[in-house]
Amino acid sequence: MQTELDKITQALRLLSARLTLKEVEPEFAEVAALAAKLESIARAAPGDVVVTTDASGRCVAVTRQDKEHRILSVIWEAEA
């Protein structure tokens, strides 16, 4: 059974591959780079990687949280 992290990683790898093939707009290059960083971080540290979105679905933060949903570290945060 795939974990959520596996599903996200798979989707981001597909995006990265499409970017390489120029099937995706260049502005998504940052997303592909962030995906690689997130995968590396997610596999290396304890806790769960959590992507937080606002009401419109825009990603506002990527954090590492423990089982009680306390933030252990901030991996990425959107600019205000």
N, C-alpha and C positions, 0 to 999 in steps of 0.2 A: 504494500500500500504506500502510495506517495504521500509524503508530508507536505504541508503548505510551503515550506522552504524549497522542497524539490520542485513543486509546481511553479513557484516564482522563478527559480533558477532556470528551469526549462524554458519558460516564456521569455526571459531576458536573453538567454542564449539564442533563441530564434530571432529575436529583435536584432541582436548583434550580428548574426549571420546575414539577415536581410540588409542591414546597414552596410556590411562589407560588400554585398552584391549590388549596392546602390539602389535597393528597392524601397528604402526608407529615407525620408528627408534628412539632410545633414544635421539639423538641430537635435536629432536624437543621438548624436555621437556621445553627448554628455551622459545620456541615460545608459548607454552601453558601457561606458567607463565606470559609472556608478554601480552597475550590475556586477561587474567583475570584482570591484572592491567589496560590495556587500556579500557576495558569495564567499570570498576569502575570510571576511570577518565572521560571518555566520558559522562557518565550519570550525573556527579557531577558539571561540570564547564560550563560556557557559551562559545559559539563559536562552530565551527565545528572541528572534528578530521580529519586531512588530512594525508594520507600516501603518501610519496614522494618516487618514485623509480628512478633509473638511467636508461640509455638506454637499459641495459640488463635485466631489470625487478627486479633487486635486491633492496630491501627496504633500503633506506638510512636515512630516518627520519620519525618520527611521530610527528606532531605538532598540536597545536590548533590555528585556524585562525578565524578572523572575516569575515564578509560578503564582505569586500574589499580585502580579501586574505592577510591581514597583519598577521604576526605570533604573536600570543599572548603569547605562551609558547612552549617550546620544551619538549615533553614527552619522546622521545627516539631518539637517534642519533647513527648511525653506527660508529664504530671505524674506524679511517682513515687507 
